[in-house]
Amino acid sequence: MFRWVRGAVLGISAVSATFLWIFPAVSLWLGSCFRNFSSFSYFFGDFSGYFAVVRIMSI
């Protein structure tokens, strides 16, 4: 079980690292959002608008 979980974690880490290597602007944007709590609240506000659009489109 431990090997399976470790393999999954390493696989996800490899995919994330590759994605951030290809798209470095994403890591810069996320870094600026999680710098402190007030930045996190700005980050959450952006996503709440996206969720509202998705919910309206699914109705």
PyMOL Python script that loads the backbone (N, CA, C, O; Angstrom):
from pymol import cmd

cmd.read_pdbstr("""\
ATOM      1  N   MET A   1       0.826  -1.201   0.000  1.00  0.00           N
ATOM      2  CA  MET A   1       0.000   0.000   0.000  1.00  0.00           C
ATOM      3  C   MET A   1       0.867   1.260   0.000  1.00  0.00           C
ATOM      4  O   MET A   1       0.593   2.214  -0.727  1.00  0.00           O
ATOM      5  N   PHE A   2       1.924   1.247   0.833  1.00  0.00           N
ATOM      6  CA  PHE A   2       2.797   2.417   0.911  1.00  0.00           C
ATOM      7  C   PHE A   2       3.460   2.696  -0.433  1.00  0.00           C
ATOM      8  O   PHE A   2       3.583   3.851  -0.842  1.00  0.00           O
ATOM      9  N   ARG A   3       3.886   1.639  -1.117  1.00  0.00           N
ATOM     10  CA  ARG A   3       4.531   1.829  -2.424  1.00  0.00           C
ATOM     11  C   ARG A   3       3.557   2.421  -3.431  1.00  0.00           C
ATOM     12  O   ARG A   3       3.938   3.264  -4.243  1.00  0.00           O
ATOM     13  N   TRP A   4       2.312   1.987  -3.382  1.00  0.00           N
ATOM     14  CA  TRP A   4       1.301   2.501  -4.314  1.00  0.00           C
ATOM     15  C   TRP A   4       1.060   3.990  -4.068  1.00  0.00           C
ATOM     16  O   TRP A   4       1.002   4.780  -5.010  1.00  0.00           O
ATOM     17  N   VAL A   5       0.922   4.366  -2.796  1.00  0.00           N
ATOM     18  CA  VAL A   5       0.693   5.775  -2.449  1.00  0.00           C
ATOM     19  C   VAL A   5       1.912   6.609  -2.819  1.00  0.00           C
ATOM     20  O   VAL A   5       1.777   7.696  -3.380  1.00  0.00           O
ATOM     21  N   ARG A   6       3.097   6.105  -2.507  1.00  0.00           N
ATOM     22  CA  ARG A   6       4.320   6.835  -2.843  1.00  0.00           C
ATOM     23  C   ARG A   6       4.450   7.004  -4.356  1.00  0.00           C
ATOM     24  O   ARG A   6       4.853   8.068  -4.827  1.00  0.00           O
ATOM     25  N   GLY A   7       4.114   5.968  -5.117  1.00  0.00           N
ATOM     26  CA  GLY A   7       4.160   6.065  -6.571  1.00  0.00           C
ATOM     27  C   GLY A   7       3.173   7.090  -7.107  1.00  0.00           C
ATOM     28  O   GLY A   7       3.483   7.837  -8.035  1.00  0.00           O
ATOM     29  N   ALA A   8       1.981   7.122  -6.519  1.00  0.00           N
ATOM     30  CA  ALA A   8       0.974   8.099  -6.949  1.00  0.00           C
ATOM     31  C   ALA A   8       1.435   9.521  -6.637  1.00  0.00           C
ATOM     32  O   ALA A   8       1.280  10.420  -7.464  1.00  0.00           O
ATOM     33  N   VAL A   9       1.996   9.726  -5.456  1.00  0.00           N
ATOM     34  CA  VAL A   9       2.471  11.059  -5.071  1.00  0.00           C
ATOM     35  C   VAL A   9       3.612  11.500  -5.984  1.00  0.00           C
ATOM     36  O   VAL A   9       3.643  12.649  -6.424  1.00  0.00           O
ATOM     37  N   LEU A  10       4.538  10.605  -6.268  1.00  0.00           N
ATOM     38  CA  LEU A  10       5.650  10.955  -7.155  1.00  0.00           C
ATOM     39  C   LEU A  10       5.162  11.234  -8.572  1.00  0.00           C
ATOM     40  O   LEU A  10       5.673  12.132  -9.240  1.00  0.00           O
ATOM     41  N   GLY A  11       4.176  10.469  -9.033  1.00  0.00           N
ATOM     42  CA  GLY A  11       3.620  10.710 -10.364  1.00  0.00           C
ATOM     43  C   GLY A  11       2.933  12.060 -10.462  1.00  0.00           C
ATOM     44  O   GLY A  11       3.119  12.786 -11.439  1.00  0.00           O
ATOM     45  N   ILE A  12       2.144  12.397  -9.459  1.00  0.00           N
ATOM     46  CA  ILE A  12       1.461  13.694  -9.448  1.00  0.00           C
ATOM     47  C   ILE A  12       2.484  14.825  -9.364  1.00  0.00           C
ATOM     48  O   ILE A  12       2.330  15.857 -10.018  1.00  0.00           O
ATOM     49  N   SER A  13       3.521  14.631  -8.562  1.00  0.00           N
ATOM     50  CA  SER A  13       4.565  15.655  -8.452  1.00  0.00           C
ATOM     51  C   SER A  13       5.279  15.857  -9.781  1.00  0.00           C
ATOM     52  O   SER A  13       5.596  16.987 -10.151  1.00  0.00           O
ATOM     53  N   ALA A  14       5.533  14.766 -10.501  1.00  0.00           N
ATOM     54  CA  ALA A  14       6.209  14.873 -11.795  1.00  0.00           C
ATOM     55  C   ALA A  14       5.342  15.611 -12.804  1.00  0.00           C
ATOM     56  O   ALA A  14       5.840  16.444 -13.562  1.00  0.00           O
ATOM     57  N   VAL A  15       4.050  15.310 -12.816  1.00  0.00           N
ATOM     58  CA  VAL A  15       3.138  16.000 -13.738  1.00  0.00           C
ATOM     59  C   VAL A  15       3.060  17.481 -13.388  1.00  0.00           C
ATOM     60  O   VAL A  15       3.085  18.330 -14.279  1.00  0.00           O
ATOM     61  N   SER A  16       2.966  17.795 -12.100  1.00  0.00           N
ATOM     62  CA  SER A  16       2.897  19.198 -11.675  1.00  0.00           C
ATOM     63  C   SER A  16       4.172  19.948 -12.038  1.00  0.00           C
ATOM     64  O   SER A  16       4.117  21.081 -12.518  1.00  0.00           O
ATOM     65  N   ALA A  17       5.314  19.317 -11.808  1.00  0.00           N
ATOM     66  CA  ALA A  17       6.584  19.969 -12.128  1.00  0.00           C
ATOM     67  C   ALA A  17       6.709  20.215 -13.625  1.00  0.00           C
ATOM     68  O   ALA A  17       7.183  21.268 -14.049  1.00  0.00           O
ATOM     69  N   THR A  18       6.283  19.239 -14.423  1.00  0.00           N
ATOM     70  CA  THR A  18       6.338  19.407 -15.879  1.00  0.00           C
ATOM     71  C   THR A  18       5.415  20.530 -16.330  1.00  0.00           C
ATOM     72  O   THR A  18       5.793  21.345 -17.172  1.00  0.00           O
ATOM     73  N   PHE A  19       4.210  20.579 -15.778  1.00  0.00           N
ATOM     74  CA  PHE A  19       3.261  21.630 -16.141  1.00  0.00           C
ATOM     75  C   PHE A  19       3.820  23.005 -15.798  1.00  0.00           C
ATOM     76  O   PHE A  19       3.752  23.929 -16.609  1.00  0.00           O
ATOM     77  N   LEU A  20       4.376  23.140 -14.589  1.00  0.00           N
ATOM     78  CA  LEU A  20       4.912  24.437 -14.172  1.00  0.00           C
ATOM     79  C   LEU A  20       6.185  24.795 -14.938  1.00  0.00           C
ATOM     80  O   LEU A  20       6.510  25.974 -15.078  1.00  0.00           O
ATOM     81  N   TRP A  21       6.908  23.789 -15.434  1.00  0.00           N
ATOM     82  CA  TRP A  21       8.087  24.060 -16.252  1.00  0.00           C
ATOM     83  C   TRP A  21       7.666  24.586 -17.620  1.00  0.00           C
ATOM     84  O   TRP A  21       8.314  25.474 -18.174  1.00  0.00           O
ATOM     85  N   ILE A  22       6.576  24.037 -18.167  1.00  0.00           N
ATOM     86  CA  ILE A  22       6.095  24.463 -19.480  1.00  0.00           C
ATOM     87  C   ILE A  22       5.394  25.816 -19.379  1.00  0.00           C
ATOM     88  O   ILE A  22       5.545  26.659 -20.263  1.00  0.00           O
ATOM     89  N   PHE A  23       4.634  26.029 -18.318  1.00  0.00           N
ATOM     90  CA  PHE A  23       3.877  27.268 -18.129  1.00  0.00           C
ATOM     91  C   PHE A  23       4.353  27.977 -16.860  1.00  0.00           C
ATOM     92  O   PHE A  23       3.664  27.916 -15.841  1.00  0.00           O
ATOM     93  N   PRO A  24       5.504  28.645 -16.889  1.00  0.00           N
ATOM     94  CA  PRO A  24       6.031  29.268 -15.661  1.00  0.00           C
ATOM     95  C   PRO A  24       5.173  30.419 -15.148  1.00  0.00           C
ATOM     96  O   PRO A  24       5.242  30.743 -13.962  1.00  0.00           O
ATOM     97  N   ALA A  25       4.373  31.040 -15.998  1.00  0.00           N
ATOM     98  CA  ALA A  25       3.526  32.145 -15.540  1.00  0.00           C
ATOM     99  C   ALA A  25       2.500  31.662 -14.526  1.00  0.00           C
ATOM    100  O   ALA A  25       2.095  32.427 -13.651  1.00  0.00           O
ATOM    101  N   VAL A  26       2.072  30.400 -14.626  1.00  0.00           N
ATOM    102  CA  VAL A  26       1.106  29.851 -13.663  1.00  0.00           C
ATOM    103  C   VAL A  26       1.720  29.833 -12.274  1.00  0.00           C
ATOM    104  O   VAL A  26       1.063  30.209 -11.303  1.00  0.00           O
ATOM    105  N   SER A  27       2.972  29.402 -12.165  1.00  0.00           N
ATOM    106  CA  SER A  27       3.603  29.348 -10.846  1.00  0.00           C
ATOM    107  C   SER A  27       3.819  30.751 -10.280  1.00  0.00           C
ATOM    108  O   SER A  27       3.730  30.948  -9.068  1.00  0.00           O
ATOM    109  N   LEU A  28       4.099  31.718 -11.138  1.00  0.00           N
ATOM    110  CA  LEU A  28       4.246  33.092 -10.650  1.00  0.00           C
ATOM    111  C   LEU A  28       2.915  33.632 -10.150  1.00  0.00           C
ATOM    112  O   LEU A  28       2.871  34.326  -9.134  1.00  0.00           O
ATOM    113  N   TRP A  29       1.821  33.319 -10.856  1.00  0.00           N
ATOM    114  CA  TRP A  29       0.491  33.776 -10.455  1.00  0.00           C
ATOM    115  C   TRP A  29       0.068  33.128  -9.146  1.00  0.00           C
ATOM    116  O   TRP A  29      -0.447  33.808  -8.258  1.00  0.00           O
ATOM    117  N   LEU A  30       0.281  31.812  -9.012  1.00  0.00           N
ATOM    118  CA  LEU A  30      -0.094  31.133  -7.774  1.00  0.00           C
ATOM    119  C   LEU A  30       0.763  31.606  -6.609  1.00  0.00           C
ATOM    120  O   LEU A  30       0.272  31.733  -5.488  1.00  0.00           O
ATOM    121  N   GLY A  31       2.036  31.866  -6.866  1.00  0.00           N
ATOM    122  CA  GLY A  31       2.898  32.370  -5.798  1.00  0.00           C
ATOM    123  C   GLY A  31       2.433  33.716  -5.284  1.00  0.00           C
ATOM    124  O   GLY A  31       2.503  33.982  -4.084  1.00  0.00           O
ATOM    125  N   SER A  32       1.962  34.562  -6.175  1.00  0.00           N
ATOM    126  CA  SER A  32       1.487  35.870  -5.730  1.00  0.00           C
ATOM    127  C   SER A  32       0.161  35.754  -4.991  1.00  0.00           C
ATOM    128  O   SER A  32      -0.150  36.598  -4.151  1.00  0.00           O
ATOM    129  N   CYS A  33      -0.621  34.729  -5.287  1.00  0.00           N
ATOM    130  CA  CYS A  33      -1.915  34.562  -4.611  1.00  0.00           C
ATOM    131  C   CYS A  33      -1.756  34.024  -3.198  1.00  0.00           C
ATOM    132  O   CYS A  33      -2.520  34.389  -2.305  1.00  0.00           O
ATOM    133  N   PHE A  34      -0.767  33.158  -2.988  1.00  0.00           N
ATOM    134  CA  PHE A  34      -0.627  32.512  -1.687  1.00  0.00           C
ATOM    135  C   PHE A  34       0.453  33.157  -0.817  1.00  0.00           C
ATOM    136  O   PHE A  34       0.919  32.542   0.143  1.00  0.00           O
ATOM    137  N   ARG A  35       0.847  34.363  -1.135  1.00  0.00           N
ATOM    138  CA  ARG A  35       1.896  35.033  -0.372  1.00  0.00           C
ATOM    139  C   ARG A  35       1.447  35.289   1.064  1.00  0.00           C
ATOM    140  O   ARG A  35       2.221  35.087   2.000  1.00  0.00           O
ATOM    141  N   ASN A  36       0.228  35.722   1.242  1.00  0.00           N
ATOM    142  CA  ASN A  36      -0.300  35.945   2.586  1.00  0.00           C
ATOM    143  C   ASN A  36      -1.820  35.742   2.545  1.00  0.00           C
ATOM    144  O   ASN A  36      -2.386  35.459   1.489  1.00  0.00           O
ATOM    145  N   PHE A  37      -2.457  35.886   3.678  1.00  0.00           N
ATOM    146  CA  PHE A  37      -3.888  35.578   3.739  1.00  0.00           C
ATOM    147  C   PHE A  37      -4.724  36.522   2.888  1.00  0.00           C
ATOM    148  O   PHE A  37      -5.697  36.090   2.270  1.00  0.00           O
ATOM    149  N   SER A  38      -4.368  37.796   2.842  1.00  0.00           N
ATOM    150  CA  SER A  38      -5.165  38.736   2.049  1.00  0.00           C
ATOM    151  C   SER A  38      -5.056  38.411   0.566  1.00  0.00           C
ATOM    152  O   SER A  38      -6.028  38.566  -0.173  1.00  0.00           O
ATOM    153  N   SER A  39      -3.896  37.966   0.125  1.00  0.00           N
ATOM    154  CA  SER A  39      -3.758  37.550  -1.271  1.00  0.00           C
ATOM    155  C   SER A  39      -4.609  36.322  -1.545  1.00  0.00           C
ATOM    156  O   SER A  39      -5.187  36.193  -2.623  1.00  0.00           O
ATOM    157  N   PHE A  40      -4.688  35.417  -0.569  1.00  0.00           N
ATOM    158  CA  PHE A  40      -5.521  34.236  -0.757  1.00  0.00           C
ATOM    159  C   PHE A  40      -6.982  34.626  -0.934  1.00  0.00           C
ATOM    160  O   PHE A  40      -7.696  34.004  -1.719  1.00  0.00           O
ATOM    161  N   SER A  41      -7.429  35.641  -0.219  1.00  0.00           N
ATOM    162  CA  SER A  41      -8.824  36.056  -0.362  1.00  0.00           C
ATOM    163  C   SER A  41      -9.078  36.624  -1.755  1.00  0.00           C
ATOM    164  O   SER A  41     -10.168  36.449  -2.300  1.00  0.00           O
ATOM    165  N   TYR A  42      -8.088  37.301  -2.339  1.00  0.00           N
ATOM    166  CA  TYR A  42      -8.241  37.772  -3.717  1.00  0.00           C
ATOM    167  C   TYR A  42      -8.321  36.590  -4.675  1.00  0.00           C
ATOM    168  O   TYR A  42      -9.110  36.597  -5.620  1.00  0.00           O
ATOM    169  N   PHE A  43      -7.501  35.578  -4.425  1.00  0.00           N
ATOM    170  CA  PHE A  43      -7.479  34.366  -5.239  1.00  0.00           C
ATOM    171  C   PHE A  43      -8.840  33.671  -5.181  1.00  0.00           C
ATOM    172  O   PHE A  43      -9.357  33.236  -6.210  1.00  0.00           O
ATOM    173  N   PHE A  44      -9.419  33.563  -3.993  1.00  0.00           N
ATOM    174  CA  PHE A  44     -10.712  32.910  -3.836  1.00  0.00           C
ATOM    175  C   PHE A  44     -11.809  33.703  -4.536  1.00  0.00           C
ATOM    176  O   PHE A  44     -12.718  33.114  -5.122  1.00  0.00           O
ATOM    177  N   GLY A  45     -11.735  35.017  -4.484  1.00  0.00           N
ATOM    178  CA  GLY A  45     -12.733  35.852  -5.150  1.00  0.00           C
ATOM    179  C   GLY A  45     -12.740  35.648  -6.648  1.00  0.00           C
ATOM    180  O   GLY A  45     -13.804  35.655  -7.267  1.00  0.00           O
ATOM    181  N   ASP A  46     -11.579  35.466  -7.239  1.00  0.00           N
ATOM    182  CA  ASP A  46     -11.511  35.198  -8.679  1.00  0.00           C
ATOM    183  C   ASP A  46     -12.222  33.898  -9.020  1.00  0.00           C
ATOM    184  O   ASP A  46     -12.978  33.832  -9.990  1.00  0.00           O
ATOM    185  N   PHE A  47     -11.981  32.873  -8.230  1.00  0.00           N
ATOM    186  CA  PHE A  47     -12.586  31.587  -8.532  1.00  0.00           C
ATOM    187  C   PHE A  47     -14.080  31.548  -8.254  1.00  0.00           C
ATOM    188  O   PHE A  47     -14.799  30.800  -8.916  1.00  0.00           O
ATOM    189  N   SER A  48     -14.564  32.320  -7.309  1.00  0.00           N
ATOM    190  CA  SER A  48     -16.000  32.298  -7.036  1.00  0.00           C
ATOM    191  C   SER A  48     -16.781  32.804  -8.247  1.00  0.00           C
ATOM    192  O   SER A  48     -17.889  32.336  -8.508  1.00  0.00           O
ATOM    193  N   GLY A  49     -16.217  33.749  -8.983  1.00  0.00           N
ATOM    194  CA  GLY A  49     -16.854  34.217 -10.216  1.00  0.00           C
ATOM    195  C   GLY A  49     -16.895  33.133 -11.273  1.00  0.00           C
ATOM    196  O   GLY A  49     -17.895  32.990 -11.977  1.00  0.00           O
ATOM    197  N   TYR A  50     -15.811  32.359 -11.394  1.00  0.00           N
ATOM    198  CA  TYR A  50     -15.782  31.264 -12.364  1.00  0.00           C
ATOM    199  C   TYR A  50     -16.800  30.190 -11.997  1.00  0.00           C
ATOM    200  O   TYR A  50     -17.479  29.648 -12.869  1.00  0.00           O
ATOM    201  N   PHE A  51     -16.903  29.884 -10.706  1.00  0.00           N
ATOM    202  CA  PHE A  51     -17.861  28.875 -10.275  1.00  0.00           C
ATOM    203  C   PHE A  51     -19.293  29.319 -10.554  1.00  0.00           C
ATOM    204  O   PHE A  51     -20.140  28.496 -10.903  1.00  0.00           O
ATOM    205  N   ALA A  52     -19.568  30.600 -10.404  1.00  0.00           N
ATOM    206  CA  ALA A  52     -20.914  31.111 -10.684  1.00  0.00           C
ATOM    207  C   ALA A  52     -21.247  30.944 -12.161  1.00  0.00           C
ATOM    208  O   ALA A  52     -22.370  30.572 -12.503  1.00  0.00           O
ATOM    209  N   VAL A  53     -20.292  31.214 -13.034  1.00  0.00           N
ATOM    210  CA  VAL A  53     -20.520  31.051 -14.473  1.00  0.00           C
ATOM    211  C   VAL A  53     -20.767  29.590 -14.807  1.00  0.00           C
ATOM    212  O   VAL A  53     -21.664  29.273 -15.588  1.00  0.00           O
ATOM    213  N   VAL A  54     -19.979  28.701 -14.224  1.00  0.00           N
ATOM    214  CA  VAL A  54     -20.157  27.268 -14.483  1.00  0.00           C
ATOM    215  C   VAL A  54     -21.518  26.804 -13.990  1.00  0.00           C
ATOM    216  O   VAL A  54     -22.181  26.007 -14.654  1.00  0.00           O
ATOM    217  N   ARG A  55     -21.936  27.292 -12.840  1.00  0.00           N
ATOM    218  CA  ARG A  55     -23.235  26.880 -12.299  1.00  0.00           C
ATOM    219  C   ARG A  55     -24.373  27.382 -13.185  1.00  0.00           C
ATOM    220  O   ARG A  55     -25.328  26.647 -13.437  1.00  0.00           O
ATOM    221  N   ILE A  56     -24.284  28.621 -13.657  1.00  0.00           N
ATOM    222  CA  ILE A  56     -25.330  29.166 -14.525  1.00  0.00           C
ATOM    223  C   ILE A  56     -25.393  28.389 -15.828  1.00  0.00           C
ATOM    224  O   ILE A  56     -26.480  28.122 -16.340  1.00  0.00           O
ATOM    225  N   MET A  57     -24.235  28.022 -16.370  1.00  0.00           N
ATOM    226  CA  MET A  57     -24.205  27.281 -17.631  1.00  0.00           C
ATOM    227  C   MET A  57     -24.752  25.871 -17.474  1.00  0.00           C
ATOM    228  O   MET A  57     -25.254  25.297 -18.440  1.00  0.00           O
ATOM    229  N   SER A  58     -24.663  25.299 -16.269  1.00  0.00           N
ATOM    230  CA  SER A  58     -25.142  23.935 -16.072  1.00  0.00           C
ATOM    231  C   SER A  58     -26.646  23.867 -15.824  1.00  0.00           C
ATOM    232  O   SER A  58     -27.223  22.780 -15.840  1.00  0.00           O
ATOM    233  N   ILE A  59     -27.287  25.008 -15.595  1.00  0.00           N
ATOM    234  CA  ILE A  59     -28.733  25.019 -15.324  1.00  0.00           C
ATOM    235  C   ILE A  59     -29.516  24.880 -16.601  1.00  0.00           C
ATOM    236  O   ILE A  59     -30.747  24.869 -16.572  1.00  0.00           O
TER     237      ILE A  59
END
""", "prot")
cmd.dss("prot")
cmd.show_as("cartoon", "prot")
cmd.util.cbc("prot")
cmd.orient("prot")
